Amino acid sequence: MLAGKIALEDAYNARDRDGLRLADELERIGYLGPEPCVPRAFRAYLELHIEQGPRLEEEGLSVGVVEGIVAISWSRLTLHGVQDHAGPTPMRSRHDALVAAAEVVTGVRRIATELGGDLVTTVGSLVVSPNIVNAIPGRVALSIDMRDPQDATLDRALPLLDRVVQEACEREGVRYELEHYWRVPRTPFDAGVVAAVERAAKASGAGWRRILSGAGHDAQYMAALGPAGMVFVPSRGGRSHCEEEFTPMDDIEHGANTLFLAALDLAGRA
């Protein structure tokens, strides 16, 4: 909201899986305040975060000096087949939405291997209907996430996705709707902030390297409002968004010291 990417009313009206409305829950816990959510002038924005990937740990480093965030594309696909009984319906006459979806899933993975480089592709959500043991799926909705350091790579990948979906649906005789609904270009961080983080990493005595973020962060939006940068610390095994997410305390200390020293530097007090 602060960066103007989401309207305040849209955020307030967002609901979770249980139907609970964000504004109502904020009011319930006493966090629905009167202060306007508007941009204000700032010297710099700094964010400390786990890498959410394996590179720092693999190289035995404690700090990542983040240069920016990769380009990201999100698509949603809905497949419409013919729901029918799993027993009496011959294989020759089936139009199975899940069979087409399975082909799309493998095709999405194939796009990354064929284009190579740093492109990553993921189908992270799959909703099957009616999702019962004795019915041929009549409807499947799924998500497609594509990320690469270069916007041009996503420009090449998206037409390949269009073709994968079209061919899979033609083979199974199902209809589809495909929407490329969200695209964020590569976000470079402010050169002065990145340099300050690098000086801080050196001064802290931590092992460090420059790195790109493969995940989106608040800093991505703050970079549209003013100078922004990030500090990464390692994720054990590259794991995140799971119970096994862990960062050793020594690395946390190096990251916190780097953040502190970079803030002093940017404030003119180093």
C-alpha positions in Angstrom: 0.0 0.0 0.0 2.8 2.4 0.9 4.3 2.0 -2.6 0.9 2.4 -4.3 0.8 -1.2 -5.6 -2.3 -2.1 -3.6 -5.3 0.1 -2.9 -6.1 0.5 0.8 -9.7 -0.7 0.4 -8.5 -3.8 -1.5 -6.1 -4.6 1.4 -8.7 -4.0 4.0 -11.2 -6.3 2.2 -8.7 -9.2 1.7 -10.0 -12.4 3.4 -8.1 -15.5 4.5 -9.2 -19.1 4.0 -11.6 -18.9 6.9 -13.3 -15.8 5.5 -11.9 -13.4 8.1 -11.5 -9.9 6.7 -8.1 -8.1 7.3 -9.6 -4.8 8.5 -11.8 -6.6 11.0 -8.9 -8.6 12.4 -6.7 -5.5 12.6 -9.4 -3.8 14.6 -9.8 -6.8 16.8 -6.2 -6.8 17.9 -6.0 -3.0 18.1 -3.8 -2.4 15.0 -6.3 -0.5 12.8 -4.8 2.9 13.5 -5.7 6.3 12.1 -2.2 7.1 10.7 -2.4 7.5 6.9 -0.3 4.9 4.9 1.5 7.3 2.6 5.1 7.6 1.5 7.5 9.9 3.4 11.0 11.1 2.6 13.8 8.8 3.8 17.5 8.6 3.5 17.6 4.8 2.7 15.7 1.6 3.3 17.7 -1.5 4.6 16.3 -5.0 5.1 17.9 -8.0 6.7 16.6 -11.4 5.5 17.6 -15.0 5.0 18.8 -15.8 1.5 16.1 -18.5 1.0 18.6 -20.3 -1.3 21.8 -22.4 -1.0 24.5 -20.2 -2.3 25.9 -18.5 0.8 25.9 -21.8 2.7 27.5 -23.7 -0.2 30.3 -21.1 -0.3 30.8 -20.9 3.5 29.8 -17.2 3.6 27.9 -15.3 6.3 26.6 -12.3 4.4 25.1 -11.6 1.0 25.3 -8.0 -0.3 22.1 -8.0 -2.4 22.4 -6.1 -5.7 18.7 -6.5 -6.6 15.8 -8.8 -7.2 15.2 -11.0 -10.3 12.4 -10.4 -12.8 9.2 -12.4 -11.9 6.2 -13.5 -13.9 3.0 -15.1 -12.5 0.3 -16.8 -14.6 -2.9 -18.6 -13.7 -4.4 -21.4 -15.8 -7.8 -23.0 -15.6 -8.5 -26.2 -17.5 -12.1 -27.4 -18.3 -12.5 -31.0 -19.1 -15.5 -33.4 -18.8 -16.3 -34.6 -15.3 -17.4 -38.2 -15.4 -17.4 -41.5 -13.5 -14.0 -43.3 -13.2 -15.5 -46.7 -13.8 -17.9 -46.8 -16.8 -16.1 -44.1 -18.8 -13.8 -45.7 -21.5 -10.3 -44.3 -21.8 -10.9 -43.4 -25.4 -13.7 -40.9 -24.6 -12.2 -39.1 -21.7 -11.4 -35.4 -21.5 -9.5 -35.3 -18.2 -8.5 -31.9 -17.0 -5.9 -33.3 -14.7 -4.1 -35.2 -17.4 -3.8 -32.0 -19.4 -2.6 -30.2 -16.2 0.0 -32.9 -15.6 1.4 -32.4 -19.0 1.5 -28.6 -18.4 3.4 -29.2 -15.1 6.1 -31.2 -16.9 6.1 -28.7 -19.7 6.7 -25.8 -17.3 9.7 -27.7 -15.9 11.0 -28.4 -19.4 10.9 -24.7 -20.3 13.5 -24.0 -17.6 15.8 -26.9 -18.7 15.6 -25.9 -22.4 16.3 -22.2 -21.9 18.9 -22.9 -19.2 20.8 -20.3 -17.4 19.3 -19.1 -14.1 15.6 -19.4 -15.2 13.5 -21.2 -12.6 9.9 -22.3 -13.2 7.3 -23.6 -10.7 3.8 -24.9 -10.5 3.1 -24.2 -6.8 -0.7 -24.5 -6.6 -3.0 -27.1 -8.0 -6.7 -27.2 -7.3 -8.6 -30.3 -8.7 -12.4 -30.6 -8.9 -14.3 -32.6 -7.8 -11.2 -34.1 -6.2 -12.7 -37.5 -5.3 -11.4 -41.0 -5.9 -14.0 -42.2 -8.4 -14.4 -39.1 -10.6 -12.6 -37.9 -13.7 -11.5 -34.4 -12.9 -13.6 -31.8 -14.8 -11.7 -28.7 -13.7 -8.2 -27.9 -12.6 -6.8 -24.5 -11.6 -3.0 -24.1 -11.3 -0.4 -21.4 -10.9 2.8 -20.8 -12.9 5.8 -18.9 -11.4 8.8 -18.0 -13.6 11.8 -16.0 -12.5 15.1 -15.0 -14.1 17.7 -12.3 -13.6 17.0 -11.0 -17.1 13.6 -9.7 -18.3 14.4 -10.9 -21.8 14.5 -14.5 -20.6 10.9 -14.2 -19.4 10.0 -12.6 -22.7 11.2 -15.8 -24.3 9.7 -18.2 -21.7 6.1 -16.9 -21.8 5.4 -17.7 -25.4 6.8 -21.2 -24.8 4.3 -21.5 -21.9 1.5 -20.5 -24.2 2.5 -23.3 -26.6 2.8 -25.9 -23.9 -0.7 -25.2 -22.6 -2.3 -25.1 -26.1 -0.7 -28.4 -27.2 -1.6 -30.2 -23.9 -5.2 -29.1 -24.1 -5.5 -30.0 -27.7 -4.2 -33.5 -27.0 -6.7 -34.1 -24.2 -9.6 -32.2 -25.8 -10.1 -29.7 -23.0 -10.7 -26.0 -22.9 -8.6 -23.5 -21.0 -8.1 -19.9 -19.9 -4.5 -18.7 -19.4 -3.8 -15.3 -17.9 -0.3 -13.8 -17.4 -1.6 -11.5 -14.6 1.5 -10.3 -12.8 4.9 -9.2 -14.1 7.7 -7.4 -12.1 10.8 -6.4 -13.9 14.3 -6.9 -12.4 14.7 -4.5 -9.5 18.2 -3.1 -9.1 19.0 -1.7 -5.7 20.5 1.7 -5.2 24.3 1.6 -6.0 25.1 3.8 -3.0 23.2 1.6 -0.6 24.7 -1.5 -2.1 28.2 0.0 -1.7 27.4 0.9 2.0 26.3 -2.7 2.7 29.5 -4.0 1.1 31.7 -1.7 3.2 29.8 -2.8 6.3 30.2 -6.5 5.4 34.0 -6.0 5.1 34.1 -4.0 8.3 32.2 -6.7 10.2 34.8 -9.3 9.3 32.2 -11.5 7.7 32.8 -13.6 4.7 30.6 -12.1 2.0 29.7 -11.9 -1.7 27.4 -9.9 -3.9 24.2 -11.8 -4.8 20.8 -11.4 -6.5 17.6 -12.2 -4.6 15.4 -14.9 -6.3 12.5 -14.0 -4.0 10.4 -10.8 -3.7 10.8 -8.6 -0.6 9.5 -5.4 0.9 12.7 -3.7 -0.4 11.5 -4.4 -4.0 8.6 -2.0 -3.4 10.6 0.5 -1.3 13.1 0.8 -4.1 10.3 2.6 -6.1 10.1 5.2 -3.3 13.8 5.8 -2.5 17.3 4.3 -2.1 17.0 0.7 -0.9 19.2 -2.3 -0.3 19.3 -5.7 1.5 21.6 -7.9 3.6 21.3 -11.7 3.3 22.3 -14.4 5.8 22.5 -18.1 4.9 19.6 -20.5 5.0 20.6 -24.0 6.1 20.1 -26.3 3.1 18.6 -23.4 1.3 15.3 -24.1 3.1 12.7 -21.5 3.7 8.9 -21.3 4.2 9.1 -24.6 6.1 9.6 -25.8 9.7 13.3 -26.7 8.8 14.2 -23.0 8.1 17.3 -22.2 10.2 20.2 -19.8 10.2 23.2 -20.3 12.6 23.6 -17.7 15.3 27.1 -16.7 14.2 25.7 -15.8 10.7 22.8 -13.9 12.3 25.3 -11.9 14.3 27.3 -11.1 11.2 24.2 -10.1 9.4 23.0 -7.8 12.2 26.4 -6.2 12.5 26.4 -5.6 8.7 23.0 -4.0 8.9 24.0 -1.8 11.8 27.2 -0.6 10.3 25.5 0.1 6.9 22.9 2.1 8.7 25.6 4.1 10.5 27.4 4.7 7.2 24.2 5.9 5.4 23.4 8.1 8.3 26.8 9.7 8.0 28.0 8.4 11.4 30.4 5.7 10.4 
